[in-house]
Amino acid sequence: MSFPSCHLSELLWLNPSVKYENLSANDVISFVPMEVVDELNGLIAEQRTTTVSRTKGFTKFQENDLLWAKITPCMQNGKSAIARNLVNGYGCGSTEFYVLRPKTDNVLIEYIHFLLRDKRVLESAKNSFGGSAGQQRVSSGYLKSIQIPLPPMNIQQQIVNLYNAVAGEKQAKEREAQDLLAGVDDYLLKELGIELPENVLNERYFEVNILDLIGGRFDTFYNNPIYSGIDEKISSGQYPFKKFKEICYAVSGVVYSSGDESEKGKAILRGNNITLETNEINYDSIRYISDSFIIPDNLKLQKDDILMSSASGSKEHVGKVAFIEKDMDYYFGGFMTVLRRREKDYNQKYFFAFLQSKLFRSYLYRNLGGTNINNLNFNMLANLKIPFPPIEKQNEIAQHIQSIRTKAKQLKAEAVNVLEKAKREIEGIVTGRPSNGVVG
């Protein structure tokens, strides 16, 4: 059987009033900026606090309210969460949240959350965007108009229980995958015979000779002695080393303006086309520029290239890498760099594995420049020493790390499949039949 539908505004208050009852100006409450909402699992991943006196200008909410991001790209990425375990029962956070609260006792907020996280709903909401490019938002009018199937409370609870059960299984598989990936660094360093000092990167006070700073950078991260210590370990290690500039050379991407873009033409990969966790290329949001736009042939991706994001507003997205397995009919844009091998007598996938290591990324962060945009200076990396064991050992390391990443990828795929199967089952409960349409 199917169930009647209601407009969301009939069931839920949108941005209801919050008065922080019985709290004084200095009382502590929860603070939820957009960045602490886990888009993969729909949870508030980190507990932060503020005081009632410092809530002016923020979105206010209370225990069990649903926070739903309205701005791109947070909305379509699924940034939403039920506000739970709030300090003193109240919170405030990003102005880019809509706050939703049931009007009656015949609707579960967990059921609403499940519906509003459905990818088809998010895709439909994207079509309602208003505002300027880069600052587009879902209108409150659109959100209020969404049709919500309303089964009885016992059916809503059945749906919530089913979803929670598979969400737990999904998170367990994701944790297992994350644990596998977390062990890659330890394995690599152990195989290379390098032991990093613990917590040294967190030190912010140490002595530096003033003569060593002349003409250079004056900051603690760049001058942290861990780097000279690592250089010494690599230089005196069990394997010879090569310098970064001896292994590869950097090719910068094509620079073009928004006026050069078209609906079809030459395909351009950008930073967001490299997945942060898996270091693979995704083909979402490919940009195209006109066929008449002249691009040098060397800016087309070639077999064994390593594509790297060389600039981003977010530090962790700088230095993302993807390995190019074969010649591709794709170019790479500005803020992207290709590392192209100089020699043939080493395993490029070993080098690729090293570029993903904690050791390399610490050097990478050390050499970031820019203010609003973090950018990577390849000249500063030119003399970085990289251990190069015999080719047989390189092959062994590359293959082992690849097997770990393949297993982690498989676990993540299983996690997604578990959830998608449950969603289809829930859809059948809501509609009375399997459906491929948008909820509502």
Order of alpha helices (4+ residues) and beta strands (2+ residues): beta-alpha-beta-beta-beta-beta-beta-beta-beta-alpha-beta-beta-beta-alpha-alpha-alpha-beta-alpha-alpha-alpha-beta-alpha-beta-beta-beta-beta-beta-beta-beta-beta-alpha-alpha-beta-beta-alpha-beta-alpha
